[in-house]
Amino acid sequence: MSLASVKEIIGKARGEGRYKLLEHESYEVLRYYGLPVPKFGLASSSPSRLRSSALRQSTTSSPATYCGGVG
């Protein structure tokens, strides 16, 4: 991740008329600045959704540790 990537993420959001970053976009920006972020992934198919769900369950200490995106 580079500063150019951060600018690209923000530029894409602005280009789409958004004033907020999506959850995964914000995690990437926060990670660039050295802030801790939870493990995350984007699932594009049912099998990958199941793997992503299993990963969250095996790496979190409680159900409240992982929060999904909200509007």
N, CA, C and O atoms as a Tripos MOL2 file, in Angstrom:
@<TRIPOS>MOLECULE
protein
  284   283    71     0     0
PROTEIN
NO_CHARGES

@<TRIPOS>ATOM
      1 N           0.8580   -1.1670    0.0000 N.3       1 MET1
      2 CA          0.0000    0.0000    0.0000 C.3       1 MET1
      3 C           0.9000    1.2250    0.0000 C.2       1 MET1
      4 O           1.8840    1.3010    0.7360 O.2       1 MET1
      5 N           0.5430    2.1600   -0.8280 N.am      2 SER2
      6 CA          1.3220    3.3940   -0.9420 C.3       2 SER2
      7 C           0.3860    4.5940   -0.8280 C.2       2 SER2
      8 O          -0.8360    4.4430   -0.8440 O.2       2 SER2
      9 N           0.9660    5.7770   -0.7120 N.am      3 LEU3
     10 CA          0.1590    6.9910   -0.6670 C.3       3 LEU3
     11 C          -0.6510    7.1290   -1.9550 C.2       3 LEU3
     12 O          -1.7880    7.6010   -1.9290 O.2       3 LEU3
     13 N          -0.0750    6.7230   -3.0640 N.am      4 ALA4
     14 CA         -0.8040    6.7720   -4.3400 C.3       4 ALA4
     15 C          -2.0450    5.8790   -4.2880 C.2       4 ALA4
     16 O          -3.0880    6.2350   -4.8360 O.2       4 ALA4
     17 N          -1.9360    4.7150   -3.6290 N.am      5 SER5
     18 CA         -3.0800    3.8140   -3.4890 C.3       5 SER5
     19 C          -4.1690    4.4390   -2.6240 C.2       5 SER5
     20 O          -5.3580    4.3080   -2.9150 O.2       5 SER5
     21 N          -3.7550    5.1150   -1.5650 N.am      6 VAL6
     22 CA         -4.7150    5.7960   -0.6910 C.3       6 VAL6
     23 C          -5.4510    6.8720   -1.4890 C.2       6 VAL6
     24 O          -6.6740    6.9910   -1.4060 O.2       6 VAL6
     25 N          -4.6980    7.6500   -2.2580 N.am      7 LYS7
     26 CA         -5.3200    8.6970   -3.0750 C.3       7 LYS7
     27 C          -6.2580    8.1010   -4.1170 C.2       7 LYS7
     28 O          -7.2950    8.6860   -4.4310 O.2       7 LYS7
     29 N          -5.8980    6.9450   -4.6480 N.am      8 GLU8
     30 CA         -6.7440    6.2600   -5.6300 C.3       8 GLU8
     31 C          -8.0650    5.8190   -4.9950 C.2       8 GLU8
     32 O          -9.1290    5.9820   -5.5930 O.2       8 GLU8
     33 N          -7.9950    5.2620   -3.7890 N.am      9 ILE9
     34 CA         -9.2060    4.8320   -3.0770 C.3       9 ILE9
     35 C         -10.1310    6.0220   -2.8510 C.2       9 ILE9
     36 O         -11.3320    5.9420   -3.1080 O.2       9 ILE9
     37 N          -9.5680    7.1200   -2.3710 N.am     10 ILE10
     38 CA        -10.3760    8.3090   -2.0870 C.3      10 ILE10
     39 C         -10.9090    8.9080   -3.3980 C.2      10 ILE10
     40 O         -12.0640    9.3280   -3.4660 O.2      10 ILE10
     41 N         -10.0740    8.9430   -4.4210 N.am     11 GLY11
     42 CA        -10.5120    9.4670   -5.7140 C.3      11 GLY11
     43 C         -11.6400    8.6540   -6.3210 C.2      11 GLY11
     44 O         -12.5690    9.2120   -6.9060 O.2      11 GLY11
     45 N         -11.5620    7.3270   -6.1820 N.am     12 LYS12
     46 CA        -12.6160    6.4550   -6.7020 C.3      12 LYS12
     47 C         -13.9310    6.7340   -5.9850 C.2      12 LYS12
     48 O         -14.9800    6.8320   -6.6220 O.2      12 LYS12
     49 N         -13.8780    6.8630   -4.6650 N.am     13 ALA13
     50 CA        -15.0970    7.1500   -3.8910 C.3      13 ALA13
     51 C         -15.6970    8.4840   -4.3390 C.2      13 ALA13
     52 O         -16.9030    8.5790   -4.5650 O.2      13 ALA13
     53 N         -14.8740    9.4910   -4.4620 N.am     14 ARG14
     54 CA        -15.3570   10.8090   -4.9080 C.3      14 ARG14
     55 C         -15.9360   10.7320   -6.3180 C.2      14 ARG14
     56 O         -16.9720   11.3320   -6.6050 O.2      14 ARG14
     57 N         -15.2640    9.9900   -7.1940 N.am     15 GLY15
     58 CA        -15.7330    9.8300   -8.5690 C.3      15 GLY15
     59 C         -17.0940    9.1560   -8.6550 C.2      15 GLY15
     60 O         -17.8560    9.3920   -9.5920 O.2      15 GLY15
     61 N         -17.3910    8.3160   -7.6710 N.am     16 GLU16
     62 CA        -18.6840    7.6360   -7.6140 C.3      16 GLU16
     63 C         -19.7150    8.4620   -6.8590 C.2      16 GLU16
     64 O         -20.8470    8.0200   -6.6590 O.2      16 GLU16
     65 N         -19.3200    9.6680   -6.4370 N.am     17 GLY17
     66 CA        -20.2550   10.5410   -5.7280 C.3      17 GLY17
     67 C         -20.4480   10.1750   -4.2630 C.2      17 GLY17
     68 O         -21.4240   10.5880   -3.6370 O.2      17 GLY17
     69 N         -19.5110    9.3970   -3.7160 N.am     18 ARG18
     70 CA        -19.6220    8.9950   -2.3090 C.3      18 ARG18
     71 C         -18.8610    9.9500   -1.4130 C.2      18 ARG18
     72 O         -17.8120   10.4740   -1.7870 O.2      18 ARG18
     73 N         -19.4040   10.1690   -0.2240 N.am     19 TYR19
     74 CA        -18.7340   10.9900    0.7830 C.3      19 TYR19
     75 C         -18.1540   10.1380    1.9040 C.2      19 TYR19
     76 O         -17.5070   10.6510    2.8170 O.2      19 TYR19
     77 N         -18.3920    8.8290    1.8260 N.am     20 LYS20
     78 CA        -17.8900    7.8840    2.8210 C.3      20 LYS20
     79 C         -17.1580    6.7650    2.0920 C.2      20 LYS20
     80 O         -17.5060    6.4070    0.9670 O.2      20 LYS20
     81 N         -16.1400    6.2220    2.7500 N.am     21 LEU21
     82 CA        -15.4530    5.0560    2.2100 C.3      21 LEU21
     83 C         -16.2040    3.8020    2.6160 C.2      21 LEU21
     84 O         -16.8500    3.7620    3.6640 O.2      21 LEU21
     85 N         -16.1140    2.7830    1.7830 N.am     22 LEU22
     86 CA        -16.6540    1.4920    2.1520 C.3      22 LEU22
     87 C         -15.7620    0.8950    3.2360 C.2      22 LEU22
     88 O         -14.6230    1.3250    3.4180 O.2      22 LEU22
     89 N         -16.2780   -0.0820    3.9410 N.am     23 GLU23
     90 CA        -15.5390   -0.6550    5.0700 C.3      23 GLU23
     91 C         -14.1470   -1.1270    4.6590 C.2      23 GLU23
     92 O         -13.1590   -0.7760    5.3040 O.2      23 GLU23
     93 N         -14.0630   -1.9160    3.5960 N.am     24 HIS24
     94 CA        -12.7470   -2.4450    3.1970 C.3      24 HIS24
     95 C         -11.8130   -1.3280    2.7260 C.2      24 HIS24
     96 O         -10.6000   -1.4240    2.9070 O.2      24 HIS24
     97 N         -12.3660   -0.2730    2.1240 N.am     25 GLU25
     98 CA        -11.5410    0.8560    1.7030 C.3      25 GLU25
     99 C         -10.9650    1.5860    2.9180 C.2      25 GLU25
    100 O          -9.7870    1.9430    2.9420 O.2      25 GLU25
    101 N         -11.8060    1.7980    3.9130 N.am     26 SER26
    102 CA        -11.3290    2.5020    5.1090 C.3      26 SER26
    103 C         -10.2590    1.6900    5.8380 C.2      26 SER26
    104 O          -9.3120    2.2600    6.3820 O.2      26 SER26
    105 N         -10.4030    0.3670    5.8510 N.am     27 TYR27
    106 CA         -9.3850   -0.4730    6.4870 C.3      27 TYR27
    107 C          -8.0410   -0.3200    5.7750 C.2      27 TYR27
    108 O          -6.9970   -0.2500    6.4240 O.2      27 TYR27
    109 N          -8.0650   -0.2700    4.4580 N.am     28 GLU28
    110 CA         -6.8180   -0.1180    3.7010 C.3      28 GLU28
    111 C          -6.1520    1.2200    4.0180 C.2      28 GLU28
    112 O          -4.9350    1.2850    4.1930 O.2      28 GLU28
    113 N          -6.9450    2.2790    4.0910 N.am     29 VAL29
    114 CA         -6.3910    3.6020    4.4080 C.3      29 VAL29
    115 C          -5.8190    3.6070    5.8260 C.2      29 VAL29
    116 O          -4.7120    4.0960    6.0480 O.2      29 VAL29
    117 N          -6.5650    3.0680    6.7770 N.am     30 LEU30
    118 CA         -6.0880    3.0210    8.1570 C.3      30 LEU30
    119 C          -4.8040    2.2030    8.2660 C.2      30 LEU30
    120 O          -3.8810    2.5790    8.9890 O.2      30 LEU30
    121 N          -4.7500    1.0910    7.5520 N.am     31 ARG31
    122 CA         -3.5520    0.2420    7.5790 C.3      31 ARG31
    123 C          -2.3420    1.0070    7.0390 C.2      31 ARG31
    124 O          -1.2400    0.8790    7.5740 O.2      31 ARG31
    125 N          -2.5380    1.7940    5.9930 N.am     32 TYR32
    126 CA         -1.4360    2.5910    5.4270 C.3      32 TYR32
    127 C          -0.8380    3.5100    6.4930 C.2      32 TYR32
    128 O           0.3780    3.6900    6.5580 O.2      32 TYR32
    129 N          -1.6990    4.0840    7.3220 N.am     33 TYR33
    130 CA         -1.2210    5.0060    8.3590 C.3      33 TYR33
    131 C          -0.7870    4.2930    9.6350 C.2      33 TYR33
    132 O          -0.5240    4.9430   10.6470 O.2      33 TYR33
    133 N          -0.7080    2.9710    9.5970 N.am     34 GLY34
    134 CA         -0.1590    2.2090   10.7120 C.3      34 GLY34
    135 C          -1.1240    1.9240   11.8430 C.2      34 GLY34
    136 O          -0.7040    1.5330   12.9320 O.2      34 GLY34
    137 N          -2.4170    2.1140   11.6010 N.am     35 LEU35
    138 CA         -3.4010    1.8370   12.6430 C.3      35 LEU35
    139 C          -3.8520    0.3860   12.5470 C.2      35 LEU35
    140 O          -3.9440   -0.1580   11.4460 O.2      35 LEU35
    141 N          -4.1330   -0.2450   13.6730 N.am     36 PRO36
    142 CA         -4.5610   -1.6460   13.6400 C.3      36 PRO36
    143 C          -5.9750   -1.7610   13.0670 C.2      36 PRO36
    144 O          -6.8530   -0.9570   13.3790 O.2      36 PRO36
    145 N          -6.1760   -2.7650   12.2310 N.am     37 VAL37
    146 CA         -7.4930   -3.0280   11.6620 C.3      37 VAL37
    147 C          -7.7990   -4.5060   11.8180 C.2      37 VAL37
    148 O          -6.8800   -5.3250   11.8620 O.2      37 VAL37
    149 N          -9.0820   -4.8630   11.9020 N.am     38 PRO38
    150 CA         -9.4210   -6.2890   12.0090 C.3      38 PRO38
    151 C          -9.1390   -7.0030   10.6910 C.2      38 PRO38
    152 O          -9.0530   -6.3740    9.6360 O.2      38 PRO38
    153 N          -8.9980   -8.3210   10.7670 N.am     39 LYS39
    154 CA         -8.8410   -9.1030    9.5460 C.3      39 LYS39
    155 C         -10.1480   -9.0050    8.7700 C.2      39 LYS39
    156 O         -11.2330   -9.0250    9.3520 O.2      39 LYS39
    157 N         -10.0300   -8.8980    7.4580 N.am     40 PHE40
    158 CA        -11.2230   -8.7820    6.6370 C.3      40 PHE40
    159 C         -10.9480   -9.3470    5.2640 C.2      40 PHE40
    160 O          -9.7990   -9.5770    4.8850 O.2      40 PHE40
    161 N         -12.0040   -9.5640    4.5330 N.am     41 GLY41
    162 CA        -11.8700  -10.0400    3.1650 C.3      41 GLY41
    163 C         -13.1780   -9.8370    2.4350 C.2      41 GLY41
    164 O         -14.2430   -9.7780    3.0500 O.2      41 GLY41
    165 N         -13.0970   -9.7320    1.1410 N.am     42 LEU42
    166 CA        -14.2830   -9.6120    0.3080 C.3      42 LEU42
    167 C         -14.5730  -10.9640   -0.3110 C.2      42 LEU42
    168 O         -13.6870  -11.5860   -0.8970 O.2      42 LEU42
    169 N         -15.8000  -11.4200   -0.1860 N.am     43 ALA43
    170 CA        -16.1990  -12.7040   -0.7310 C.3      43 ALA43
    171 C         -17.0230  -12.4830   -1.9930 C.2      43 ALA43
    172 O         -17.9930  -11.7250   -1.9860 O.2      43 ALA43
    173 N         -16.6320  -13.1470   -3.0700 N.am     44 SER44
    174 CA        -17.3570  -12.9910   -4.3260 C.3      44 SER44
    175 C         -18.1460  -14.2370   -4.7100 C.2      44 SER44
    176 O         -18.8430  -14.2400   -5.7250 O.2      44 SER44
    177 N         -18.0440  -15.2890   -3.9130 N.am     45 SER45
    178 CA        -18.7860  -16.5180   -4.1910 C.3      45 SER45
    179 C         -19.1470  -17.1910   -2.8730 C.2      45 SER45
    180 O         -18.5840  -16.8710   -1.8260 O.2      45 SER45
    181 N         -20.0810  -18.1140   -2.9340 N.am     46 SER46
    182 CA        -20.5070  -18.8030   -1.7100 C.3      46 SER46
    183 C         -19.3670  -19.5200   -0.9990 C.2      46 SER46
    184 O         -19.2510  -19.3880    0.2190 O.2      46 SER46
    185 N         -18.5080  -20.2810   -1.7080 N.am     47 PRO47
    186 CA        -17.3980  -20.9430   -1.0050 C.3      47 PRO47
    187 C         -16.4680  -19.9500   -0.3090 C.2      47 PRO47
    188 O         -16.0080  -20.2080    0.8040 O.2      47 PRO47
    189 N         -16.1890  -18.8230   -0.9540 N.am     48 SER48
    190 CA        -15.2870  -17.8670   -0.3090 C.3      48 SER48
    191 C         -15.9800  -17.1740    0.8590 C.2      48 SER48
    192 O         -15.3090  -16.7680    1.8090 O.2      48 SER48
    193 N         -17.2990  -17.0270    0.8160 N.am     49 ARG49
    194 CA        -18.0290  -16.4670    1.9610 C.3      49 ARG49
    195 C         -17.9090  -17.3980    3.1600 C.2      49 ARG49
    196 O         -17.7250  -16.9500    4.2920 O.2      49 ARG49
    197 N         -18.0130  -18.6860    2.9000 N.am     50 LEU50
    198 CA        -17.8950  -19.6580    3.9910 C.3      50 LEU50
    199 C         -16.4960  -19.6260    4.5950 C.2      50 LEU50
    200 O         -16.3470  -19.6690    5.8160 O.2      50 LEU50
    201 N         -15.4650  -19.5500    3.7470 N.am     51 ARG51
    202 CA        -14.0960  -19.4780    4.2590 C.3      51 ARG51
    203 C         -13.8940  -18.2020    5.0650 C.2      51 ARG51
    204 O         -13.2640  -18.2320    6.1220 O.2      51 ARG51
    205 N         -14.4180  -17.0870    4.5790 N.am     52 SER52
    206 CA        -14.2820  -15.8090    5.2690 C.3      52 SER52
    207 C         -14.9770  -15.8630    6.6250 C.2      52 SER52
    208 O         -14.4470  -15.3700    7.6210 O.2      52 SER52
    209 N         -16.1590  -16.4610    6.6570 N.am     53 SER53
    210 CA        -16.9030  -16.5900    7.9020 C.3      53 SER53
    211 C         -16.1470  -17.4720    8.8920 C.2      53 SER53
    212 O         -16.0720  -17.1490   10.0780 O.2      53 SER53
    213 N         -15.5910  -18.5740    8.4160 N.am     54 ALA54
    214 CA        -14.8300  -19.4720    9.2890 C.3      54 ALA54
    215 C         -13.5930  -18.7670    9.8260 C.2      54 ALA54
    216 O         -13.2340  -18.9590   10.9880 O.2      54 ALA54
    217 N         -12.9360  -17.9560    9.0050 N.am     55 LEU55
    218 CA        -11.7610  -17.2120    9.4480 C.3      55 LEU55
    219 C         -12.1290  -16.2620   10.5740 C.2      55 LEU55
    220 O         -11.4310  -16.2010   11.5860 O.2      55 LEU55
    221 N         -13.2170  -15.5220   10.4110 N.am     56 ARG56
    222 CA        -13.6330  -14.5790   11.4570 C.3      56 ARG56
    223 C         -13.9400  -15.3070   12.7550 C.2      56 ARG56
    224 O         -13.5600  -14.8470   13.8320 O.2      56 ARG56
    225 N         -14.6220  -16.4380   12.6590 N.am     57 GLN57
    226 CA        -14.9800  -17.1720   13.8690 C.3      57 GLN57
    227 C         -13.7550  -17.7400   14.5620 C.2      57 GLN57
    228 O         -13.7350  -17.8350   15.7890 O.2      57 GLN57
    229 N         -12.7380  -18.1190   13.8070 N.am     58 SER58
    230 CA        -11.5610  -18.7290   14.4260 C.3      58 SER58
    231 C         -10.5650  -17.6970   14.9400 C.2      58 SER58
    232 O          -9.6720  -18.0400   15.7130 O.2      58 SER58
    233 N         -10.7020  -16.4300   14.5230 N.am     59 THR59
    234 CA         -9.7140  -15.4320   14.9270 C.3      59 THR59
    235 C         -10.2650  -14.3770   15.8710 C.2      59 THR59
    236 O          -9.5360  -13.4690   16.2690 O.2      59 THR59
    237 N         -11.5200  -14.4780   16.2320 N.am     60 THR60
    238 CA        -12.0940  -13.4760   17.1360 C.3      60 THR60
    239 C         -12.3310  -14.0850   18.5020 C.2      60 THR60
    240 O         -12.5870  -15.2830   18.6280 O.2      60 THR60
    241 N         -12.2450  -13.2490   19.5220 N.am     61 SER61
    242 CA        -12.4190  -13.7450   20.8810 C.3      61 SER61
    243 C         -13.8790  -13.7290   21.3040 C.2      61 SER61
    244 O         -14.2640  -14.4500   22.2250 O.2      61 SER61
    245 N         -14.6870  -12.9250   20.6510 N.am     62 SER62
    246 CA        -16.1110  -12.8860   20.9650 C.3      62 SER62
    247 C         -16.8710  -12.4320   19.7380 C.2      62 SER62
    248 O         -16.2790  -11.8200   18.8490 O.2      62 SER62
    249 N         -18.1700  -12.7110   19.6570 N.am     63 PRO63
    250 CA        -18.9380  -12.2950   18.4930 C.3      63 PRO63
    251 C         -18.9130  -10.7940   18.2740 C.2      63 PRO63
    252 O         -19.0500  -10.3430   17.1370 O.2      63 PRO63
    253 N         -18.7430  -10.0140   19.3150 N.am     64 ALA64
    254 CA        -18.7610   -8.5510   19.1740 C.3      64 ALA64
    255 C         -17.4520   -8.0040   18.6150 C.2      64 ALA64
    256 O         -17.3770   -6.8230   18.2740 O.2      64 ALA64
    257 N         -16.4230   -8.8380   18.5150 N.am     65 THR65
    258 CA        -15.1340   -8.3640   18.0290 C.3      65 THR65
    259 C         -15.1960   -7.9920   16.5570 C.2      65 THR65
    260 O         -14.5570   -7.0260   16.1400 O.2      65 THR65
    261 N         -15.9570   -8.7410   15.7580 N.am     66 TYR66
    262 CA        -16.0710   -8.4520   14.3280 C.3      66 TYR66
    263 C         -17.3690   -7.7350   14.0670 C.2      66 TYR66
    264 O         -18.4420   -8.2180   14.4300 O.2      66 TYR66
    265 N         -17.2730   -6.5800   13.4350 N.am     67 CYS67
    266 CA        -18.4680   -5.8210   13.0810 C.3      67 CYS67
    267 C         -18.5070   -5.6690   11.5750 C.2      67 CYS67
    268 O         -17.5340   -5.2280   10.9630 O.2      67 CYS67
    269 N         -19.6050   -6.0240   10.9900 N.am     68 GLY68
    270 CA        -19.7690   -5.8480    9.5440 C.3      68 GLY68
    271 C         -20.1180   -4.4160    9.2230 C.2      68 GLY68
    272 O         -20.4550   -3.6330   10.1100 O.2      68 GLY68
    273 N         -20.0370   -4.0770    7.9590 N.am     69 GLY69
    274 CA        -20.3320   -2.7100    7.5270 C.3      69 GLY69
    275 C         -21.8030   -2.3740    7.6620 C.2      69 GLY69
    276 O         -22.6700   -3.2300    7.4900 O.2      69 GLY69
    277 N         -22.0650   -1.1430    7.9660 N.am     70 VAL70
    278 CA        -23.4300   -0.6440    8.0810 C.3      70 VAL70
    279 C         -23.5330    0.5830    7.2040 C.2      70 VAL70
    280 O         -22.7130    1.4950    7.3050 O.2      70 VAL70
    281 N         -24.5710    0.6110    6.3150 N.am     71 GLY71
    282 CA        -24.8740    1.7010    5.3880 C.3      71 GLY71
    283 C         -23.9820    2.8110    5.4960 C.2      71 GLY71
    284 O         -24.1300    3.7940    4.7700 O.2      71 GLY71
@<TRIPOS>BOND
     1     1     2 1
     2     2     3 1
     3     3     4 2
     4     3     5 am
     5     5     6 1
     6     6     7 1
     7     7     8 2
     8     7     9 am
     9     9    10 1
    10    10    11 1
    11    11    12 2
    12    11    13 am
    13    13    14 1
    14    14    15 1
    15    15    16 2
    16    15    17 am
    17    17    18 1
    18    18    19 1
    19    19    20 2
    20    19    21 am
    21    21    22 1
    22    22    23 1
    23    23    24 2
    24    23    25 am
    25    25    26 1
    26    26    27 1
    27    27    28 2
    28    27    29 am
    29    29    30 1
    30    30    31 1
    31    31    32 2
    32    31    33 am
    33    33    34 1
    34    34    35 1
    35    35    36 2
    36    35    37 am
    37    37    38 1
    38    38    39 1
    39    39    40 2
    40    39    41 am
    41    41    42 1
    42    42    43 1
    43    43    44 2
    44    43    45 am
    45    45    46 1
    46    46    47 1
    47    47    48 2
    48    47    49 am
    49    49    50 1
    50    50    51 1
    51    51    52 2
    52    51    53 am
    53    53    54 1
    54    54    55 1
    55    55    56 2
    56    55    57 am
    57    57    58 1
    58    58    59 1
    59    59    60 2
    60    59    61 am
    61    61    62 1
    62    62    63 1
    63    63    64 2
    64    63    65 am
    65    65    66 1
    66    66    67 1
    67    67    68 2
    68    67    69 am
    69    69    70 1
    70    70    71 1
    71    71    72 2
    72    71    73 am
    73    73    74 1
    74    74    75 1
    75    75    76 2
    76    75    77 am
    77    77    78 1
    78    78    79 1
    79    79    80 2
    80    79    81 am
    81    81    82 1
    82    82    83 1
    83    83    84 2
    84    83    85 am
    85    85    86 1
    86    86    87 1
    87    87    88 2
    88    87    89 am
    89    89    90 1
    90    90    91 1
    91    91    92 2
    92    91    93 am
    93    93    94 1
    94    94    95 1
    95    95    96 2
    96    95    97 am
    97    97    98 1
    98    98    99 1
    99    99   100 2
   100    99   101 am
   101   101   102 1
   102   102   103 1
   103   103   104 2
   104   103   105 am
   105   105   106 1
   106   106   107 1
   107   107   108 2
   108   107   109 am
   109   109   110 1
   110   110   111 1
   111   111   112 2
   112   111   113 am
   113   113   114 1
   114   114   115 1
   115   115   116 2
   116   115   117 am
   117   117   118 1
   118   118   119 1
   119   119   120 2
   120   119   121 am
   121   121   122 1
   122   122   123 1
   123   123   124 2
   124   123   125 am
   125   125   126 1
   126   126   127 1
   127   127   128 2
   128   127   129 am
   129   129   130 1
   130   130   131 1
   131   131   132 2
   132   131   133 am
   133   133   134 1
   134   134   135 1
   135   135   136 2
   136   135   137 am
   137   137   138 1
   138   138   139 1
   139   139   140 2
   140   139   141 am
   141   141   142 1
   142   142   143 1
   143   143   144 2
   144   143   145 am
   145   145   146 1
   146   146   147 1
   147   147   148 2
   148   147   149 am
   149   149   150 1
   150   150   151 1
   151   151   152 2
   152   151   153 am
   153   153   154 1
   154   154   155 1
   155   155   156 2
   156   155   157 am
   157   157   158 1
   158   158   159 1
   159   159   160 2
   160   159   161 am
   161   161   162 1
   162   162   163 1
   163   163   164 2
   164   163   165 am
   165   165   166 1
   166   166   167 1
   167   167   168 2
   168   167   169 am
   169   169   170 1
   170   170   171 1
   171   171   172 2
   172   171   173 am
   173   173   174 1
   174   174   175 1
   175   175   176 2
   176   175   177 am
   177   177   178 1
   178   178   179 1
   179   179   180 2
   180   179   181 am
   181   181   182 1
   182   182   183 1
   183   183   184 2
   184   183   185 am
   185   185   186 1
   186   186   187 1
   187   187   188 2
   188   187   189 am
   189   189   190 1
   190   190   191 1
   191   191   192 2
   192   191   193 am
   193   193   194 1
   194   194   195 1
   195   195   196 2
   196   195   197 am
   197   197   198 1
   198   198   199 1
   199   199   200 2
   200   199   201 am
   201   201   202 1
   202   202   203 1
   203   203   204 2
   204   203   205 am
   205   205   206 1
   206   206   207 1
   207   207   208 2
   208   207   209 am
   209   209   210 1
   210   210   211 1
   211   211   212 2
   212   211   213 am
   213   213   214 1
   214   214   215 1
   215   215   216 2
   216   215   217 am
   217   217   218 1
   218   218   219 1
   219   219   220 2
   220   219   221 am
   221   221   222 1
   222   222   223 1
   223   223   224 2
   224   223   225 am
   225   225   226 1
   226   226   227 1
   227   227   228 2
   228   227   229 am
   229   229   230 1
   230   230   231 1
   231   231   232 2
   232   231   233 am
   233   233   234 1
   234   234   235 1
   235   235   236 2
   236   235   237 am
   237   237   238 1
   238   238   239 1
   239   239   240 2
   240   239   241 am
   241   241   242 1
   242   242   243 1
   243   243   244 2
   244   243   245 am
   245   245   246 1
   246   246   247 1
   247   247   248 2
   248   247   249 am
   249   249   250 1
   250   250   251 1
   251   251   252 2
   252   251   253 am
   253   253   254 1
   254   254   255 1
   255   255   256 2
   256   255   257 am
   257   257   258 1
   258   258   259 1
   259   259   260 2
   260   259   261 am
   261   261   262 1
   262   262   263 1
   263   263   264 2
   264   263   265 am
   265   265   266 1
   266   266   267 1
   267   267   268 2
   268   267   269 am
   269   269   270 1
   270   270   271 1
   271   271   272 2
   272   271   273 am
   273   273   274 1
   274   274   275 1
   275   275   276 2
   276   275   277 am
   277   277   278 1
   278   278   279 1
   279   279   280 2
   280   279   281 am
   281   281   282 1
   282   282   283 1
   283   283   284 2
@<TRIPOS>SUBSTRUCTURE
     1 MET1         2 RESIDUE 1 A MET
     2 SER2         6 RESIDUE 1 A SER
     3 LEU3        10 RESIDUE 1 A LEU
     4 ALA4        14 RESIDUE 1 A ALA
     5 SER5        18 RESIDUE 1 A SER
     6 VAL6        22 RESIDUE 1 A VAL
     7 LYS7        26 RESIDUE 1 A LYS
     8 GLU8        30 RESIDUE 1 A GLU
     9 ILE9        34 RESIDUE 1 A ILE
    10 ILE10       38 RESIDUE 1 A ILE
    11 GLY11       42 RESIDUE 1 A GLY
    12 LYS12       46 RESIDUE 1 A LYS
    13 ALA13       50 RESIDUE 1 A ALA
    14 ARG14       54 RESIDUE 1 A ARG
    15 GLY15       58 RESIDUE 1 A GLY
    16 GLU16       62 RESIDUE 1 A GLU
    17 GLY17       66 RESIDUE 1 A GLY
    18 ARG18       70 RESIDUE 1 A ARG
    19 TYR19       74 RESIDUE 1 A TYR
    20 LYS20       78 RESIDUE 1 A LYS
    21 LEU21       82 RESIDUE 1 A LEU
    22 LEU22       86 RESIDUE 1 A LEU
    23 GLU23       90 RESIDUE 1 A GLU
    24 HIS24       94 RESIDUE 1 A HIS
    25 GLU25       98 RESIDUE 1 A GLU
    26 SER26      102 RESIDUE 1 A SER
    27 TYR27      106 RESIDUE 1 A TYR
    28 GLU28      110 RESIDUE 1 A GLU
    29 VAL29      114 RESIDUE 1 A VAL
    30 LEU30      118 RESIDUE 1 A LEU
    31 ARG31      122 RESIDUE 1 A ARG
    32 TYR32      126 RESIDUE 1 A TYR
    33 TYR33      130 RESIDUE 1 A TYR
    34 GLY34      134 RESIDUE 1 A GLY
    35 LEU35      138 RESIDUE 1 A LEU
    36 PRO36      142 RESIDUE 1 A PRO
    37 VAL37      146 RESIDUE 1 A VAL
    38 PRO38      150 RESIDUE 1 A PRO
    39 LYS39      154 RESIDUE 1 A LYS
    40 PHE40      158 RESIDUE 1 A PHE
    41 GLY41      162 RESIDUE 1 A GLY
    42 LEU42      166 RESIDUE 1 A LEU
    43 ALA43      170 RESIDUE 1 A ALA
    44 SER44      174 RESIDUE 1 A SER
    45 SER45      178 RESIDUE 1 A SER
    46 SER46      182 RESIDUE 1 A SER
    47 PRO47      186 RESIDUE 1 A PRO
    48 SER48      190 RESIDUE 1 A SER
    49 ARG49      194 RESIDUE 1 A ARG
    50 LEU50      198 RESIDUE 1 A LEU
    51 ARG51      202 RESIDUE 1 A ARG
    52 SER52      206 RESIDUE 1 A SER
    53 SER53      210 RESIDUE 1 A SER
    54 ALA54      214 RESIDUE 1 A ALA
    55 LEU55      218 RESIDUE 1 A LEU
    56 ARG56      222 RESIDUE 1 A ARG
    57 GLN57      226 RESIDUE 1 A GLN
    58 SER58      230 RESIDUE 1 A SER
    59 THR59      234 RESIDUE 1 A THR
    60 THR60      238 RESIDUE 1 A THR
    61 SER61      242 RESIDUE 1 A SER
    62 SER62      246 RESIDUE 1 A SER
    63 PRO63      250 RESIDUE 1 A PRO
    64 ALA64      254 RESIDUE 1 A ALA
    65 THR65      258 RESIDUE 1 A THR
    66 TYR66      262 RESIDUE 1 A TYR
    67 CYS67      266 RESIDUE 1 A CYS
    68 GLY68      270 RESIDUE 1 A GLY
    69 GLY69      274 RESIDUE 1 A GLY
    70 VAL70      278 RESIDUE 1 A VAL
    71 GLY71      282 RESIDUE 1 A GLY
